[in-house]
Every structure is written in structure tokens, then in C-alpha cells.
Amino acid sequence: SGINAEWPLRPGDAASFSYSVKSTGEYLVTFDSYFVDEVGPSRVANYAPCLGIEEYLVIKLNQGEKVNTETLSAKIVGLAGNTVHWEGQLAADEASANTYIVKLIIPSDMGTEGFRIMLEGKIVDGTLFQRMSSNYFVPTGSCLRLGEVTNYYALFPNKKTFIDVEISNNNEVEEVYSVICSNSKNYGISVGGPTIATVGVRKKKNASSNPVLLQPQQKALYRVVVQAPKKLSRGKTVTVTCRVTTSTDELLDIIRLTEMEERFN
């Protein structure tokens, strides 16, 4: 609604004055935003998205019923100069109410400056709105991703579950990476020696070291093994955390495995 206010002043009455306006109402829109590398219940949000790697941006609306969801779009806005580095339309997540997703690749040339997410669209009365995320993200040139998981993200008694882990060096200089994985139940877990892949080179080479040195545009592929004990509790969740440290970054990725009492076909 509009504001119409008058303050009559005579010369000499005041050198300065101040006032404040509080913005509230039924169409106040707020949202939460985060990144994941794969959509699904077993994944946990990434704390730092990666440059040049496919990501999913997830936006959770806190007043979704008051928004025309077909009009929603998002932008990546750099903290330096408010430059828009990416923009795209959002699609509804059918598995979660008031949640919207878009697949994107954060441009490598934007560097590791921080950025915010801008949400744009229309509320149900047709009014345009723009909202900026309260949190900001700092992308990394190094990237950690947990890939394929065997046994359908499950643990079976006295069996092994394998998790593929990929580290990529998207920086312009070489970097040393150290990988450690753990789980919330302290079950047996090990990280195998990596296979090194180079962009544009078909042949891969095996390495036995951890830490491992990666040149720019190289990837290290690991296989993590979780050994389940003989006795499990059906339906219990085991959180697996893999942490990678470099000279400048600490990367974290998390998945959830479910304990099963017997193997299903």
C-alpha cells in the first residue's frame, strides 16, 4: 500500500529528522536455497558448490501457496559488482511441497568470489517480486562428488557396500588432495587407491598414494568400501561422510545408507 505523510516544519525547527517504514503483509515471500549434486532422499546438501560441475540448485519457498510458481526463475549474482553469472527457470519438485529445482553448471570463469541466489517471479495477484538469499555461497575450484552406490543405498549383514568417489581439480595450478571417509556407526570403512584420469586422454593410470597430486583438469577416482557387521537394525540410517582437504579448501559430501536385515532380490 502507498504511504502519504506530511511533516510541516518552520525554519529553525529542526536540523534533521528520521523515520522508518516496516514492510509486512500477506504476500511477504521468503525462501531457503542450497545445492545438491543429485536429487534424492539419500543425498545431503553440498556446503560449497563447485565451478564447472553439474549441480542442482534447490529452492524451498516458505510461502509457496502465495506465489505463481510457473513464473519462478533464479539468478546467480556475484558479490563483486552484482554481476549476474547465470539465470534459469525453476521446476517443481514433485516429491517435496513448495520445493523447486534447476540443473545448472556454475561458470568456471566467474572465479571463486562468493555469490547469492536471486529469486524472481509473480505473486498470485500478479505483482512482480525479487528476493535475494540471506546466505551466500563460495564456489570451489576443487570438487568432491560421491557417485554410484551399490546395494541401492543399503547395508546388508556381513556384506560390503561400495561407493564411488570422484575428486576433480578445476583450478589453474596443481593441487594435493587427501581423502578421509567415516560413518556414523563406526563400521569398517576403507578408501582404495585412486585411478587418475586426465581430460582429453583416454588412458587412465593407477596411483597408490593418499594424498594424491592432481594437475589442472585431472580427476582422481576412488572406491570406498563400507563393511557391515553381522547384525543390523532394519530401517536404521548410517551416515557416510567423505572429507577432502587441499592447501586452500576443505570439501565435504554426505550420503545416507539404510540398514537391512536380509538381502532383497
C-alpha positions in Angstrom: 0.0 0.0 0.0 1.1 3.6 -0.6 2.4 5.9 2.1 1.2 9.5 2.4 2.7 11.5 5.2 3.4 15.2 5.8 5.7 16.8 8.4 5.2 20.6 8.4 8.4 22.4 9.5 9.3 26.0 10.1 12.8 27.4 9.5 14.9 26.6 12.6 12.6 23.9 13.9 15.0 21.0 13.2 18.4 20.4 11.6 17.4 16.8 10.6 14.8 14.2 11.2 14.4 10.5 10.5 11.6 7.9 10.1 11.3 4.2 9.5 8.9 2.0 7.5 8.1 -1.6 8.3 7.2 -3.9 5.4 4.8 -6.6 6.3 1.7 -8.2 4.8 0.1 -11.4 3.5 2.4 -11.5 0.4 5.7 -11.4 2.1 7.8 -14.1 0.4 11.0 -15.7 1.8 13.0 -18.8 0.7 15.9 -21.1 1.5 18.4 -22.2 -1.1 21.1 -24.9 -1.3 23.0 -27.1 -3.8 23.0 -30.8 -4.2 24.8 -32.9 -6.8 22.0 -35.5 -7.2 18.3 -35.2 -6.4 17.0 -37.9 -3.9 16.4 -38.7 -0.3 19.8 -40.2 0.3 21.7 -37.0 -0.5 22.6 -34.1 1.8 23.1 -30.5 0.6 26.6 -29.6 -0.5 28.1 -26.8 1.6 30.2 -25.4 -1.2 29.2 -25.8 -4.9 31.9 -26.5 -7.5 32.9 -24.5 -10.5 32.3 -26.1 -13.9 30.5 -29.1 -12.4 26.8 -30.1 -12.9 24.8 -29.1 -9.8 21.2 -28.9 -8.8 20.0 -25.7 -7.2 17.2 -26.3 -4.8 14.9 -23.5 -3.5 12.4 -24.1 -0.7 9.6 -21.4 -0.6 8.2 -20.5 2.8 5.0 -19.1 1.3 4.6 -21.2 -1.8 0.9 -21.0 -1.9 1.0 -17.2 -2.4 3.3 -17.4 -5.5 2.5 -18.1 -9.1 5.0 -21.0 -9.3 5.0 -21.0 -13.2 6.8 -17.7 -13.2 9.7 -18.6 -10.9 13.2 -18.1 -12.0 16.6 -17.8 -10.3 19.9 -16.0 -10.9 23.4 -16.4 -9.6 24.6 -12.9 -8.6 28.2 -12.3 -7.7 29.1 -10.4 -4.6 31.6 -8.4 -6.6 29.8 -5.9 -8.8 26.4 -7.7 -8.5 27.2 -9.4 -11.8 24.6 -12.0 -13.0 26.6 -15.1 -13.9 23.7 -17.5 -14.6 19.9 -17.4 -14.8 17.2 -20.0 -15.5 13.6 -21.2 -14.9 12.7 -23.4 -11.9 10.7 -26.6 -12.0 8.6 -28.0 -9.2 10.0 -31.0 -7.2 7.1 -33.5 -7.2 8.5 -35.3 -4.2 8.5 -32.2 -1.9 5.9 -29.4 -1.4 7.0 -25.8 -2.1 10.4 -27.0 -3.4 11.8 -26.1 -6.8 14.9 -27.4 -8.7 17.0 -26.4 -11.6 20.1 -28.2 -13.0 23.0 -25.9 -13.8 26.7 -25.6 -14.2 28.3 -22.7 -12.4 30.6 -20.9 -15.0 34.3 -21.7 -14.4 35.2 -18.2 -15.4 33.3 -16.5 -12.6 36.1 -17.4 -10.2 35.8 -18.2 -6.5 34.2 -15.0 -5.4 31.0 -15.5 -3.4 27.5 -15.2 -4.8 23.9 -15.0 -3.7 20.8 -16.5 -5.2 18.1 -14.1 -6.5 14.6 -15.4 -6.8 12.2 -13.7 -9.2 8.5 -14.2 -10.1 5.0 -13.1 -9.5 2.7 -13.5 -6.5 -0.9 -14.6 -7.0 -2.2 -11.1 -7.5 0.2 -10.6 -10.5 2.7 -8.4 -8.7 6.3 -8.9 -9.6 8.7 -9.7 -6.8 12.5 -10.1 -6.3 14.1 -11.6 -3.3 17.8 -12.2 -2.5 19.0 -15.1 -0.5 20.1 -14.3 3.1 23.0 -16.7 2.8 25.8 -16.6 0.3 27.9 -19.4 -1.4 31.6 -19.6 -2.1 32.3 -22.0 -5.0 35.5 -24.1 -5.1 37.9 -24.8 -7.9 38.3 -28.3 -6.5 35.4 -30.7 -6.4 34.3 -33.7 -4.4 31.4 -35.9 -5.6 30.1 -39.2 -4.3 28.9 -41.2 -7.3 27.4 -44.7 -7.8 26.4 -46.6 -4.6 25.9 -50.3 -4.7 23.1 -52.3 -3.0 20.5 -49.5 -3.6 22.0 -47.3 -0.8 21.5 -50.2 1.7 23.7 -52.1 4.1 23.2 -55.9 4.4 24.5 -58.1 7.3 28.2 -59.0 6.8 28.2 -57.6 3.3 30.2 -54.7 1.6 28.6 -51.6 0.1 30.8 -49.8 -2.5 30.7 -46.0 -3.0 32.4 -44.3 -5.9 34.2 -41.0 -5.1 35.5 -38.5 -7.6 37.8 -35.6 -7.0 38.5 -33.1 -9.8 41.0 -30.3 -10.0 39.4 -27.4 -11.9 42.0 -24.9 -10.8 44.7 -23.5 -12.9 47.5 -25.0 -10.8 48.4 -28.4 -9.4 47.0 -29.4 -6.1 47.4 -32.1 -3.4 44.3 -33.9 -2.2 43.8 -36.0 0.9 40.7 -38.2 1.3 39.2 -39.5 4.5 35.8 -41.2 4.8 33.9 -42.2 8.0 30.4 -43.3 9.1 28.1 -42.6 12.0 28.1 -46.2 13.3 31.9 -46.7 13.1 31.5 -49.7 10.8 34.6 -50.8 8.9 35.4 -48.4 6.1 38.3 -48.1 3.7 39.4 -45.8 0.8 41.1 -47.6 -2.1 44.0 -46.2 -4.1 42.8 -43.8 -6.9 42.7 -44.0 -10.6 43.9 -40.8 -12.3 42.0 -39.5 -15.4 43.1 -36.5 -17.5 40.7 -34.5 -19.7 41.3 -35.4 -23.3 43.4 -38.5 -22.5 41.7 -41.9 -22.9 44.1 -43.9 -20.8 43.9 -43.8 -17.1 46.6 -44.6 -14.6 46.5 -46.2 -11.2 48.0 -44.5 -8.1 48.5 -45.9 -4.7 49.1 -42.7 -2.7 46.7 -40.8 -0.5 47.3 -37.8 -0.5 47.5 -37.6 -4.3 48.8 -34.9 -6.6 46.5 -33.7 -9.4 47.4 -31.5 -12.3 44.8 -29.0 -13.6 41.9 -30.8 -15.3 42.8 -34.1 -13.7 40.4 -36.3 -11.8 41.0 -39.0 -9.1 38.5 -41.8 -8.9 38.3 -43.7 -5.6 36.2 -46.7 -4.4 35.1 -46.5 -0.7 34.1 -49.8 0.9 31.7 -49.9 3.9 31.8 -53.3 5.7 28.5 -54.0 7.5 28.6 -56.2 10.7 26.6 -59.4 11.1 23.8 -57.8 13.0 21.9 -54.8 11.7 18.7 -53.0 12.7 16.2 -52.8 9.8 15.5 -49.2 8.8 18.3 -47.5 10.8 20.2 -44.8 9.0 24.0 -44.8 8.6 25.5 -41.5 7.5 28.7 -41.8 5.4 30.9 -38.7 5.3 33.8 -38.1 2.9 36.1 -35.2 3.6 38.8 -33.9 1.2 41.5 -31.4 2.3 43.7 -29.3 0.0 46.1 -26.4 0.6 43.2 -24.0 0.3 39.9 -25.9 0.7 38.1 -28.4 2.8 35.4 -30.3 0.8 32.6 -32.4 2.3 30.0 -34.8 0.9 27.5 -36.9 2.8 25.1 -39.7 1.9 22.8 -41.9 4.0 22.7 -45.7 3.9 19.8 -47.8 5.3 20.4 -50.9 7.3 18.5 -54.1 6.2 18.1 -57.4 8.0 18.3 -59.5 4.9 19.1 -59.1 1.2 16.2 -58.5 -1.2 16.2 -59.5 -4.9 
